[in-house]
Amino acid sequence: MKVFVLTKKSVMLYVLLVCFIACLVGFNWQKTVSVFENNGKRDLPIYCVDKNENEKVCSLSFDAAWGNEDTHTLIKELGDYGVKATFFVVGSWVDKYPESVKELHDAGHEIMNHSNTHPHMPQLTPEQMKSEVSLCDDKIEAITGVRPNLFRPPYGDYDNALVGAMRDISHYTIQWSVDSLDWKDLSAQAIYERVTTKIEPGSIVLFHNAAKHTPEALPMILKYLKDNGYTAVPISELIYKENYKIDTAGKQISTADVQTTE
């Protein structure tokens, strides 16, 4: 049997070791807290825009990532009501359907960025995020002559790093405040009811270009907007480009000073 004898020297060594470990843990904890405090504020995308009840303006947006079977129909329906929308397209979709990108642009709709390959963006480094978006920008610009400045994250998946990376390359990150849920193959009536019961001044509505019942629902929604005094404009015309803040709900609010005339 071994007997351990604690000498004064060994006790002092143990005390110093414990103190060192405690200091190290305390330093790392403080470092963790500091990082959390510095990054605790969420950097939000734009979900909607603050408009008063007399400014009955909204935006309709369509994500184009997979199919293309109804793009021409959507263009016709929007054209029947004189509405210009925003189409967020994936670079690989542009590769497959360049003629549809041109048709959308020629019809007056704005073509914006939905990434190049539709990844979960927060899984990428900031440089990879920028590359994803820039590659898609290049493809869109080559067809339309216009370089996008709006970006919608695939799956609506974002974090502070993404919003910051997009700001670095002069892109506004755009979400939505009204989800049609058309991708769930809801009936046309269900899509209509979801949109018309949730829309309000400053709303951004999400549709998809290859959803099963969107072509059937869209004319009803456009008629509702017209009958209720709404004007639907492209997102770039809805949002503020400067002098704004974004509240905790993702609503963009103008901070421009009120101009007075003498």
C-alpha positions in Angstrom: 0.0 0.0 0.0 1.3 3.4 -1.1 1.1 6.3 1.3 1.0 9.9 -0.1 2.5 12.5 2.2 1.5 16.1 1.5 4.4 18.3 2.2 4.2 22.1 2.5 5.8 22.4 -0.8 3.4 20.0 -2.6 0.4 21.8 -1.0 1.6 25.1 -2.4 2.1 23.6 -5.8 -1.5 22.2 -5.7 -2.9 25.6 -4.6 -1.0 27.3 -7.4 -2.3 24.8 -10.0 -5.9 25.2 -8.8 -5.5 29.0 -9.0 -4.1 28.8 -12.5 -6.9 26.6 -13.7 -9.5 28.9 -12.1 -8.0 31.9 -13.8 -7.8 30.1 -17.1 -11.5 29.1 -16.9 -12.5 32.5 -15.8 -10.6 34.1 -18.7 -12.2 31.8 -21.2 -15.7 32.4 -19.7 -15.2 36.1 -19.8 -14.0 35.8 -23.4 -17.1 33.8 -24.3 -19.4 36.3 -22.6 -17.6 39.1 -24.4 -18.1 37.5 -27.8 -21.8 36.9 -27.0 -22.3 40.5 -26.0 -20.6 41.8 -29.1 -22.5 39.5 -31.4 -25.8 39.2 -29.4 -27.5 41.9 -31.5 -29.1 40.2 -34.5 -28.4 41.7 -37.9 -31.7 41.2 -39.6 -32.8 41.2 -43.2 -35.7 43.2 -44.5 -39.0 41.4 -43.9 -41.3 44.3 -44.7 -41.4 48.1 -44.9 -43.0 50.5 -42.5 -45.9 52.3 -44.4 -48.8 54.1 -43.0 -52.4 52.9 -43.7 -52.7 55.4 -46.4 -49.7 54.1 -48.3 -51.2 50.9 -49.7 -48.2 49.7 -51.5 -46.7 46.2 -51.3 -44.4 43.8 -53.3 -45.0 40.4 -54.8 -41.9 38.2 -55.1 -41.4 34.8 -56.7 -38.5 32.4 -56.0 -37.3 30.5 -59.0 -35.0 27.6 -58.1 -36.3 24.4 -59.7 -39.1 24.1 -62.3 -40.1 26.5 -65.1 -43.5 25.1 -66.3 -45.5 28.2 -65.4 -43.2 31.2 -65.7 -44.8 32.4 -69.0 -48.3 32.1 -67.4 -47.2 34.2 -64.4 -45.8 36.8 -66.7 -49.1 37.0 -68.6 -51.2 37.2 -65.4 -49.1 39.9 -63.9 -49.2 41.8 -67.2 -53.0 41.6 -67.3 -53.0 43.7 -64.1 -50.1 45.9 -65.0 -48.1 44.6 -62.0 -44.3 44.4 -61.9 -42.9 41.8 -59.5 -39.5 40.7 -58.2 -38.2 37.3 -59.2 -35.3 35.8 -57.1 -33.5 33.3 -59.3 -30.9 30.7 -58.6 -27.8 30.7 -60.9 -28.4 27.1 -61.9 -31.9 28.1 -62.9 -30.5 30.9 -65.0 -28.2 28.3 -66.7 -31.2 26.1 -67.6 -33.7 28.8 -68.6 -31.9 31.8 -69.9 -34.9 32.5 -72.2 -37.2 32.8 -69.2 -34.8 35.2 -67.5 -34.9 37.4 -70.6 -38.7 37.1 -70.9 -39.1 38.2 -67.3 -36.7 41.1 -67.8 -38.3 42.2 -71.1 -41.7 42.2 -69.3 -40.4 44.7 -66.8 -40.0 42.5 -63.8 -36.8 42.8 -61.7 -34.5 39.8 -61.6 -32.7 39.4 -58.3 -30.4 37.0 -56.6 -31.3 33.7 -54.9 -27.7 32.3 -54.8 -25.9 30.3 -57.4 -26.5 26.8 -56.1 -29.2 27.2 -53.4 -27.1 26.2 -50.4 -27.7 26.8 -46.7 -25.7 30.0 -46.6 -24.8 30.1 -42.9 -22.8 26.9 -43.5 -20.4 28.8 -45.7 -17.6 31.2 -44.9 -18.3 34.9 -45.6 -16.0 34.7 -48.7 -17.9 31.7 -49.9 -21.2 33.5 -49.4 -20.0 36.4 -51.5 -18.8 34.1 -54.2 -22.2 32.3 -54.3 -23.9 35.6 -54.8 -21.4 37.2 -57.2 -21.5 34.2 -59.5 -25.3 34.4 -59.8 -25.1 38.2 -60.3 -22.7 37.6 -63.2 -25.2 35.3 -64.9 -28.1 37.6 -64.4 -26.2 40.6 -65.6 -25.0 38.8 -68.7 -28.6 38.3 -69.8 -30.4 41.4 -68.5 -27.6 44.0 -68.5 -28.6 44.8 -64.9 -26.6 43.7 -61.9 -28.8 42.7 -58.9 -28.6 44.4 -55.5 -31.1 42.3 -53.6 -30.5 38.9 -52.2 -32.9 36.4 -50.8 -31.3 33.5 -48.8 -32.3 30.0 -49.9 -34.7 28.4 -47.4 -34.9 31.8 -45.7 -31.7 30.7 -43.8 -29.5 33.5 -42.6 -27.3 34.7 -39.8 -25.4 37.8 -38.9 -22.4 36.8 -41.0 -24.6 36.5 -44.1 -26.3 39.8 -43.7 -22.9 41.5 -43.1 -21.3 39.7 -46.1 -24.2 40.9 -48.4 -23.8 44.4 -47.1 -20.1 44.2 -48.0 -21.0 43.6 -51.6 -23.8 46.2 -51.6 -26.8 43.8 -51.5 -29.9 44.2 -49.3 -30.9 40.9 -47.8 -34.7 40.4 -48.3 -37.1 38.0 -46.6 -40.9 38.2 -46.6 -43.7 39.0 -44.2 -46.5 37.1 -46.0 -45.9 33.5 -47.0 -48.4 32.1 -49.5 -47.2 28.6 -48.6 -47.8 27.7 -52.3 -44.9 25.3 -52.2 -47.1 23.1 -49.9 -49.5 22.6 -52.8 -52.3 24.4 -51.0 -55.4 25.0 -53.0 -55.8 28.2 -55.0 -58.5 29.3 -52.5 -56.2 28.6 -49.5 -53.4 30.6 -51.1 -55.7 33.5 -51.8 -57.0 33.5 -48.2 -53.5 33.3 -46.7 -52.3 36.3 -48.7 -55.4 38.5 -48.6 -55.9 38.1 -44.8 -52.3 38.9 -44.0 -51.3 41.6 -46.5 -50.9 45.2 -45.3 -49.1 48.3 -46.4 -45.4 47.5 -46.8 -45.8 43.8 -47.0 -43.5 41.5 -49.1 -45.3 38.4 -50.3 -43.6 35.2 -51.1 -44.6 32.9 -54.0 -42.8 30.3 -56.1 -42.7 30.1 -59.9 -43.2 26.3 -60.0 -45.9 25.9 -57.4 -48.9 23.8 -58.4 -51.8 26.2 -57.7 -50.1 29.7 -57.8 -51.2 30.4 -61.5 -54.8 29.7 -60.4 -54.5 31.8 -57.2 -52.6 34.8 -58.6 -55.4 36.5 -60.6 -57.7 36.4 -57.6 -55.0 38.0 -55.5 -54.2 40.6 -58.1 -57.9 41.5 -58.3 -58.2 41.8 -54.5 -55.2 44.1 -54.4 -56.7 46.3 -57.2 -60.2 46.3 -55.6 -58.7 47.3 -52.2 -56.6 50.2 -53.5 -53.2 48.4 -53.3 -50.3 49.1 -55.7 -47.8 46.3 -56.1 -44.3 47.4 -57.0 -40.9 45.7 -57.3 -39.1 45.3 -54.0 -36.4 47.7 -55.0 -39.0 50.4 -55.2 -40.6 49.5 -51.9 -37.6 49.5 -49.6 -35.5 52.4 -48.3 -32.0 52.5 -49.7 -30.6 54.8 -47.0 -31.5 56.5 -43.7 -33.3 53.5 -42.2 -33.3 51.1 -39.3 -34.7 47.6 -39.0 -36.7 46.8 -35.9 -36.8 43.5 -34.0 -39.5 42.1 -36.3 -37.5 42.8 -39.4 -39.6 45.9 -40.4 -37.6 48.5 -42.3 -38.3 52.0 -40.9 -37.2 55.3 -42.4 -35.0 57.5 -40.2 -34.8 60.4 -42.6 -35.4 63.8 -41.1 -38.7 65.3 -42.0 -38.2 67.9 -44.6 -39.9 71.2 -44.1 -40.5 74.0 -46.6 -40.4 77.6 -45.9 
